[in-house]
Amino acid sequence: MNTSQSFIDSYTTLTLHGFKPEDVARSMLAAAINFYQIFDIHHALPETLRLLADSLEDSHN
């Protein structure tokens, strides 16, 4: 919980310094993709992204 709050605080600070939320989110996504590559689990990424996309679409319908 503390780690999550720390991330949120950092992202909020970036937006307060003029970064667009969309740019911060895009950077977060790039970091997540990098994480998958570093730990050599990038093969799982397409399915994970599909599941997330489906979940987002389902929540908006």
C-alpha atoms as a printed R data frame, in Angstrom:
   type eleno elety resid chain resno       x       y       z
1  ATOM     1    CA   MET     A     1   0.000   0.000   0.000
2  ATOM     2    CA   ASN     A     2   2.794   2.441   0.865
3  ATOM     3    CA   THR     A     3   4.565   1.672  -2.399
4  ATOM     4    CA   SER     A     4   1.399   2.308  -4.399
5  ATOM     5    CA   GLN     A     5   0.878   5.618  -2.632
6  ATOM     6    CA   SER     A     6   4.488   6.573  -3.329
7  ATOM     7    CA   PHE     A     7   3.987   5.925  -7.041
8  ATOM     8    CA   ILE     A     8   0.749   7.922  -7.073
9  ATOM     9    CA   ASP     A     9   2.458  10.817  -5.290
10 ATOM    10    CA   SER     A    10   5.309  10.760  -7.814
11 ATOM    11    CA   TYR     A    11   2.932  10.748 -10.778
12 ATOM    12    CA   THR     A    12   0.908  13.560  -9.241
13 ATOM    13    CA   THR     A    13   4.085  15.598  -8.781
14 ATOM    14    CA   LEU     A    14   4.935  15.112 -12.457
15 ATOM    15    CA   THR     A    15   1.518  16.437 -13.493
16 ATOM    16    CA   LEU     A    16   1.874  19.381 -11.111
17 ATOM    17    CA   HIS     A    17   5.135  20.221 -12.892
18 ATOM    18    CA   GLY     A    18   3.349  20.405 -16.221
19 ATOM    19    CA   PHE     A    19   3.542  16.888 -17.621
20 ATOM    20    CA   LYS     A    20   0.314  15.723 -19.231
21 ATOM    21    CA   PRO     A    21  -1.308  12.737 -17.482
22 ATOM    22    CA   GLU     A    22  -1.338  10.911 -20.829
23 ATOM    23    CA   ASP     A    23   2.435  11.310 -21.117
24 ATOM    24    CA   VAL     A    24   2.971  10.070 -17.575
25 ATOM    25    CA   ALA     A    25   0.737   7.066 -18.275
26 ATOM    26    CA   ARG     A    26   2.589   6.313 -21.522
27 ATOM    27    CA   SER     A    27   5.883   6.381 -19.623
28 ATOM    28    CA   MET     A    28   4.451   4.025 -17.010
29 ATOM    29    CA   LEU     A    29   3.415   1.625 -19.750
30 ATOM    30    CA   ALA     A    30   6.874   1.781 -21.332
31 ATOM    31    CA   ALA     A    31   8.421   1.005 -17.948
32 ATOM    32    CA   ALA     A    32   6.118  -2.002 -17.549
33 ATOM    33    CA   ILE     A    33   7.110  -3.291 -20.980
34 ATOM    34    CA   ASN     A    34  10.759  -2.831 -20.026
35 ATOM    35    CA   PHE     A    35  10.116  -4.855 -16.848
36 ATOM    36    CA   TYR     A    36   8.764  -7.736 -18.941
37 ATOM    37    CA   GLN     A    37  11.866  -7.586 -21.164
38 ATOM    38    CA   ILE     A    38  14.355  -7.409 -18.288
39 ATOM    39    CA   PHE     A    39  12.882 -10.498 -16.639
40 ATOM    40    CA   ASP     A    40  12.570 -12.310 -19.979
41 ATOM    41    CA   ILE     A    41   8.817 -12.727 -19.652
42 ATOM    42    CA   HIS     A    42   7.964 -10.606 -22.684
43 ATOM    43    CA   HIS     A    43   6.276 -13.628 -24.284
44 ATOM    44    CA   ALA     A    44   3.438 -13.181 -21.761
45 ATOM    45    CA   LEU     A    45   2.951  -9.500 -22.519
46 ATOM    46    CA   PRO     A    46   0.590  -9.720 -25.535
47 ATOM    47    CA   GLU     A    47  -1.906 -11.868 -23.650
48 ATOM    48    CA   THR     A    48  -1.665  -9.655 -20.573
49 ATOM    49    CA   LEU     A    49  -2.334  -6.562 -22.670
50 ATOM    50    CA   ARG     A    50  -5.281  -8.273 -24.384
51 ATOM    51    CA   LEU     A    51  -6.810  -9.163 -21.030
52 ATOM    52    CA   LEU     A    52  -6.362  -5.611 -19.774
53 ATOM    53    CA   ALA     A    53  -7.839  -4.145 -22.961
54 ATOM    54    CA   ASP     A    54 -10.820  -6.511 -22.770
55 ATOM    55    CA   SER     A    55 -11.349  -5.568 -19.139
56 ATOM    56    CA   LEU     A    56 -11.313  -1.859 -19.995
57 ATOM    57    CA   GLU     A    57 -13.753  -2.335 -22.852
58 ATOM    58    CA   ASP     A    58 -16.080  -4.431 -20.703
59 ATOM    59    CA   SER     A    59 -16.126  -1.804 -17.961
60 ATOM    60    CA   HIS     A    60 -17.135   0.880 -20.485
61 ATOM    61    CA   ASN     A    61 -19.940  -1.118 -22.102
